[in-house]
Amino acid sequence: MPLFNNTSKPVATFRAKGLLLAASVIFIALYGSMSQAAGFREMATKGMQFGVWYPTDTAGVKQRLGPFETTISKDAPVRTGKHPIVLFSHGNGGRYRNHYLTAQELADAGYIVIAPNHQADYLVGSRKTTAALDHRYLELELSLNAIRSNPDFSAHIASGPVHGVGYSLGGATIMLAAGAEYDSKITTQHCKENDVQDAAFCEIPGFIFRMIQSFRSDANLRPTSDSFRNEPIVTGKAVVIAPVYQGLNVKSGLSLIDLTVIAITGDTIAQPRFHAEQLAQDARTNIPSLLKSVPGHHYAFISPFPKWLTDQQNIPVAKDPVGFDRLAFLVAVNEMILGALSATSR
């Protein structure tokens, strides 16, 4: 079974220029002026965990979120008013906290960001891939329903559509949540034709990776056929970054206002020609779809890990090519995300 892969791979050395150099200057200016008005709460529902970032008027406090040092207002009250929801999906084998910089930016801009920890990723690439992908959708749905029924949040949710943001396999998850169909025959056919050219997507995961992932909590998967389409819960704007695409049918059934696909030009994991570019092209038959690109590598969208941790452990997804500025990259991508969510519909 082909792998929807977000595991560690060596990154070719390159030097990002132009946009990232300019973004470095922007980042310094923005970092000093951030209001840090992001509330944060860790929550659970029906055995699955999720994080929520949201607007608040409570001053942030510097504290740890996993290995990351961040400034948040943990468990603070939600800012008065109505705020739109963004469902947020991380990549294969990741965690929501790895994207805290992006989530805080969205919360600071006025969004309630709901981000589950996807539990069944250790099954992606096995014979249960279809059920694992369906479970990702279910986790988004469960966390969304939990926030809608929570009295601390329910009075502050804006009427109107739910938006979505996803990275790598999370991009596919957001598309599934927007009404895309998954069909395992599409991945099988793609990998028969492109197993060498798209090897990072098509390869079978190694035993060691499976063993490591298996220590995660067992997910309670529901019966799922090899082809499925769920009721759309992302019905507003969607932004997907370095998305995994092969296996999806987006030419009909989408319930989005519009879609922005951000390709990473140096991505060797979810190669743009097979994934981001193809997704944007196919979606245009159904909805307004825009393709953007930014120089970088596949794991650049993960928040930088602290030096004390990378000094102690070999973390492949934390590594950047010489001269690459991950913070500047994130500033550029976050601006694209916020711009796409706030833009007038195309």
C-alpha positions as CSV (number, residue, x, y, z in Angstrom):
1,M,0.0,0.0,0.0
2,P,1.5,3.4,-0.9
3,L,2.5,5.6,1.9
4,F,1.1,9.1,2.6
5,N,4.5,9.9,3.9
6,N,5.7,12.6,6.3
7,T,8.6,10.6,7.8
8,S,12.2,11.8,7.8
9,K,14.1,12.2,4.6
10,P,17.5,13.9,3.8
11,V,17.0,17.4,2.4
12,A,19.0,18.6,-0.6
13,T,21.2,21.5,0.3
14,F,20.1,24.8,-1.3
15,R,20.1,28.5,-0.5
16,A,16.7,30.2,-0.5
17,K,16.9,33.7,-1.9
18,G,14.7,36.6,-2.8
19,L,11.5,36.1,-0.9
20,L,13.1,34.5,2.2
21,L,15.8,37.2,2.5
22,A,13.1,39.9,2.4
23,A,11.0,38.0,4.8
24,S,13.9,37.9,7.3
25,V,13.6,41.6,7.6
26,I,9.8,41.4,7.9
27,F,10.1,38.8,10.6
28,I,12.3,40.9,12.8
29,A,9.8,43.8,12.6
30,L,6.8,41.6,13.2
31,Y,8.3,39.6,16.1
32,G,8.9,42.7,18.1
33,S,5.4,44.0,17.5
34,M,3.3,40.9,18.0
35,S,0.6,41.5,20.6
36,Q,0.8,37.8,21.7
37,A,-2.9,37.9,22.4
38,A,-3.4,34.2,21.8
39,G,-5.3,32.1,24.3
40,F,-4.6,28.4,24.4
41,R,-6.4,25.4,25.9
42,E,-5.6,21.7,25.7
43,M,-8.8,19.7,25.5
44,A,-10.1,16.1,25.0
45,T,-13.2,14.5,23.7
46,K,-14.1,10.8,23.3
47,G,-10.6,9.7,23.8
48,M,-8.8,12.1,21.4
49,Q,-6.8,15.2,22.3
50,F,-6.8,18.6,20.6
51,G,-5.5,22.1,21.1
52,V,-7.4,25.3,20.7
53,W,-5.8,28.7,20.1
54,Y,-8.2,31.7,20.3
55,P,-8.3,35.5,20.7
56,T,-8.1,36.8,24.2
57,D,-7.5,40.1,26.0
58,T,-5.4,38.4,28.7
59,A,-1.7,39.1,28.5
60,G,0.4,36.1,27.5
61,V,2.9,34.4,29.8
62,K,6.1,32.8,28.6
63,Q,5.8,29.0,29.1
64,R,6.6,25.6,27.6
65,L,4.4,23.9,25.1
66,G,6.0,20.5,24.7
67,P,9.6,21.4,23.9
68,F,8.8,24.9,22.6
69,E,9.1,28.1,24.5
70,T,6.1,30.3,23.7
71,T,4.1,33.2,25.0
72,I,0.4,32.2,25.4
73,S,-2.5,32.9,27.7
74,K,-3.3,29.4,28.9
75,D,-7.0,28.8,29.7
76,A,-7.8,32.5,29.5
77,P,-11.3,33.7,28.6
78,V,-12.2,34.2,25.0
79,R,-12.2,37.7,23.7
80,T,-15.7,39.3,23.6
81,G,-17.3,39.0,20.2
82,K,-17.8,36.4,17.5
83,H,-14.9,34.7,15.9
84,P,-14.7,32.4,12.9
85,I,-13.4,28.8,13.2
86,V,-10.3,27.3,11.5
87,L,-9.9,23.6,11.6
88,F,-6.2,22.8,11.5
89,S,-4.6,19.5,10.5
90,H,-0.9,18.6,11.0
91,G,1.2,16.2,8.8
92,N,1.6,12.5,9.1
93,G,3.1,11.5,12.5
94,G,3.2,15.1,13.7
95,R,1.6,17.0,16.5
96,Y,-0.5,20.1,16.6
97,R,2.0,21.9,18.9
98,N,4.6,21.7,16.1
99,H,2.6,24.5,14.4
100,Y,2.1,26.8,17.3
101,L,3.6,29.8,15.6
102,T,1.0,29.6,12.8
103,A,-1.8,28.8,15.2
104,Q,-0.9,31.8,17.4
105,E,-0.8,34.1,14.3
106,L,-4.3,32.9,13.3
107,A,-5.6,33.4,16.9
108,D,-4.1,36.8,17.1
109,A,-5.9,37.7,13.8
110,G,-9.2,36.8,15.4
111,Y,-9.8,33.1,14.6
112,I,-10.6,30.2,16.9
113,V,-8.1,27.5,15.8
114,I,-9.0,23.8,16.5
115,A,-6.2,21.4,16.0
116,P,-6.5,17.6,16.9
117,N,-3.5,15.3,17.5
118,H,-4.2,12.7,14.8
119,Q,-3.9,9.3,16.5
120,A,-4.1,6.7,13.7
121,D,-1.1,7.9,11.6
122,Y,0.9,4.8,12.6
123,L,-1.5,2.9,10.3
124,V,-1.0,5.2,7.3
125,G,0.8,3.0,4.7
126,S,-0.7,-0.2,5.9
127,R,-3.8,-2.0,4.8
128,K,-5.7,0.3,7.1
129,T,-4.7,3.5,5.3
130,T,-8.2,4.2,4.3
131,A,-9.6,3.9,7.8
132,A,-6.8,6.0,9.2
133,L,-7.6,8.8,6.8
134,D,-11.2,8.6,7.6
135,H,-10.2,8.8,11.3
136,R,-8.4,12.0,10.6
137,Y,-11.7,13.4,9.3
138,L,-13.5,12.1,12.4
139,E,-11.0,13.8,14.7
140,L,-11.7,17.1,13.1
141,E,-15.4,16.6,13.3
142,L,-15.3,15.5,17.0
143,S,-13.1,18.4,18.1
144,L,-15.3,20.9,16.1
145,N,-18.5,19.5,17.8
146,A,-16.8,19.7,21.2
147,I,-16.0,23.4,20.8
148,R,-19.5,24.2,19.5
149,S,-21.0,22.6,22.6
150,N,-18.5,24.0,25.1
151,P,-20.1,27.0,27.0
152,D,-16.7,28.8,27.2
153,F,-16.6,29.0,23.3
154,S,-20.1,28.5,22.0
155,A,-21.2,32.1,22.6
156,H,-18.1,33.4,20.8
157,I,-18.4,31.4,17.5
158,A,-19.3,33.5,14.5
159,S,-22.1,32.3,12.3
160,G,-21.0,31.3,8.8
161,P,-18.6,28.8,7.3
162,V,-15.8,26.9,8.9
163,H,-12.3,27.4,7.3
164,G,-9.5,24.9,7.1
165,V,-5.7,24.9,7.1
166,G,-3.6,21.8,6.6
167,Y,0.0,20.8,6.1
168,S,1.3,17.7,4.1
169,L,-1.1,14.9,4.9
170,G,-3.1,17.5,6.8
171,G,-3.7,19.1,3.5
172,A,-5.4,15.9,2.3
173,T,-7.3,15.8,5.6
174,I,-8.7,19.3,5.1
175,M,-9.8,18.3,1.5
176,L,-11.5,15.3,2.9
177,A,-13.2,17.5,5.4
178,A,-14.3,19.8,2.5
179,G,-16.1,17.0,0.7
180,A,-13.3,15.3,-1.4
181,E,-13.5,11.6,-2.1
182,Y,-10.7,9.2,-1.2
183,D,-10.3,6.2,-3.4
184,S,-7.4,3.8,-2.8
185,K,-7.5,2.8,-6.5
186,I,-6.2,6.3,-7.4
187,T,-3.1,5.9,-5.3
188,T,-2.5,2.4,-6.6
189,Q,-2.7,3.5,-10.2
190,H,-0.5,6.6,-9.5
191,C,2.2,4.5,-7.9
192,K,2.1,1.9,-10.7
193,E,2.9,4.8,-13.1
194,N,5.2,6.9,-10.9
195,D,6.7,4.7,-8.2
196,V,10.2,5.9,-8.9
197,Q,9.5,9.5,-9.7
198,D,7.2,9.9,-6.6
199,A,9.1,7.4,-4.4
200,A,8.6,9.3,-1.1
201,F,4.8,9.0,-1.5
202,C,4.7,5.5,-2.9
203,E,7.2,3.6,-0.8
204,I,6.2,1.2,1.9
205,P,7.2,2.4,5.4
206,G,9.9,0.6,7.2
207,F,9.4,-1.8,10.1
208,I,11.2,0.5,12.6
209,F,8.9,3.4,11.7
210,R,5.9,1.3,12.2
211,M,7.2,0.0,15.5
212,I,7.8,3.5,16.8
213,Q,4.5,4.8,15.6
214,S,2.7,1.8,17.2
215,F,3.5,3.1,20.7
216,R,0.9,5.8,20.1
217,S,-2.6,5.3,21.5
218,D,-4.7,2.8,19.6
219,A,-7.4,4.5,17.6
220,N,-10.9,3.2,17.5
221,L,-11.4,3.1,13.8
222,R,-14.8,2.9,12.2
223,P,-15.5,0.5,9.3
224,T,-14.6,2.3,6.1
225,S,-14.7,1.2,2.4
226,D,-11.7,1.7,0.1
227,S,-13.6,4.6,-1.4
228,F,-15.4,7.1,0.8
229,R,-16.7,10.6,0.9
230,N,-17.9,12.3,4.2
231,E,-20.2,15.1,4.8
232,P,-18.3,18.4,4.4
233,I,-17.5,20.3,7.6
234,V,-15.0,22.7,6.1
235,T,-17.3,24.9,4.0
236,G,-15.5,28.3,3.9
237,K,-11.9,28.9,2.7
238,A,-9.2,26.3,2.7
239,V,-5.4,26.7,2.6
240,V,-3.2,23.7,2.2
241,I,0.5,23.8,2.3
242,A,2.8,21.2,0.7
243,P,-0.3,19.0,0.4
244,V,-0.4,15.2,-0.2
245,Y,-2.9,14.8,-3.0
246,Q,-2.8,11.5,-4.9
247,G,-5.7,9.4,-3.8
248,L,-8.2,12.2,-3.7
249,N,-11.0,13.1,-6.2
250,V,-11.7,16.9,-5.9
251,K,-13.4,17.4,-9.3
252,S,-16.8,17.3,-7.7
253,G,-18.4,17.4,-4.2
254,L,-16.3,20.2,-2.7
255,S,-18.2,22.7,-0.5
256,L,-15.6,25.4,-0.3
257,I,-15.8,29.1,-1.1
258,D,-12.3,28.8,-2.5
259,L,-9.0,27.0,-2.2
260,T,-5.5,28.2,-1.9
261,V,-2.7,25.7,-2.5
262,I,0.8,26.6,-1.4
263,A,3.5,24.6,-3.1
264,I,7.1,24.4,-1.7
265,T,9.4,24.5,-4.7
266,G,12.1,22.5,-3.1
267,D,9.8,19.8,-1.7
268,T,11.0,16.3,-2.5
269,I,8.5,14.6,-0.2
270,A,5.2,15.9,-1.6
271,Q,6.5,16.9,-5.0
272,P,4.5,19.9,-6.3
273,R,4.1,18.4,-9.8
274,F,2.3,15.3,-8.4
275,H,0.5,16.9,-5.5
276,A,0.1,20.7,-5.0
277,E,0.0,21.6,-8.7
278,Q,-2.3,18.7,-9.6
279,L,-4.6,19.5,-6.7
280,A,-5.0,23.1,-7.7
281,Q,-5.6,22.2,-11.3
282,D,-8.2,19.5,-10.6
283,A,-10.0,21.6,-8.0
284,R,-10.6,24.4,-10.5
285,T,-13.2,22.2,-12.2
286,N,-15.3,22.5,-9.1
287,I,-14.3,25.7,-7.2
288,P,-12.1,28.8,-7.5
289,S,-8.6,27.5,-6.8
290,L,-5.3,29.5,-6.6
291,L,-1.8,28.0,-6.7
292,K,1.0,29.8,-4.9
293,S,4.6,28.8,-4.4
294,V,7.4,29.5,-1.9
295,P,11.0,28.3,-1.9
296,G,11.9,25.9,0.9
297,H,11.8,22.2,1.9
298,H,9.0,20.0,3.1
299,Y,9.6,20.3,6.8
300,A,10.2,24.0,6.8
301,F,6.5,24.5,7.9
302,I,7.2,23.0,11.3
303,S,8.1,25.5,14.0
304,P,11.9,25.6,14.8
305,F,12.8,23.2,17.6
306,P,14.9,24.7,20.5
307,K,18.6,24.3,20.3
308,W,18.9,22.5,23.6
309,L,16.7,19.7,22.1
310,T,18.5,19.5,18.7
311,D,21.8,19.4,20.5
312,Q,20.7,16.3,22.4
313,Q,18.7,14.5,19.7
314,N,18.9,13.9,16.0
315,I,15.6,15.3,14.7
316,P,15.6,15.2,10.9
317,V,12.5,17.4,10.5
318,A,14.3,20.1,12.5
319,K,17.2,20.3,10.0
320,D,17.5,23.0,7.4
321,P,20.0,23.5,4.5
322,V,22.8,25.9,5.2
323,G,21.7,29.5,4.8
324,F,18.0,28.6,5.1
325,D,15.9,30.8,7.5
326,R,13.0,28.8,8.8
327,L,11.5,31.7,10.8
328,A,11.5,33.9,7.7
329,F,9.9,31.1,5.7
330,L,7.1,30.8,8.3
331,V,6.5,34.5,8.2
332,A,6.1,34.4,4.5
333,V,3.8,31.3,4.6
334,N,1.7,32.7,7.5
335,E,1.2,35.9,5.5
336,M,-0.1,33.8,2.6
337,I,-2.5,31.9,4.9
338,L,-3.9,35.0,6.6
339,G,-4.2,36.8,3.2
340,A,-6.1,33.8,1.7
341,L,-8.5,33.5,4.6
342,S,-9.2,37.3,4.7
343,A,-9.4,37.9,0.9
344,T,-12.6,38.7,-0.9
345,S,-13.9,35.5,-2.5
346,R,-12.6,34.9,-6.0
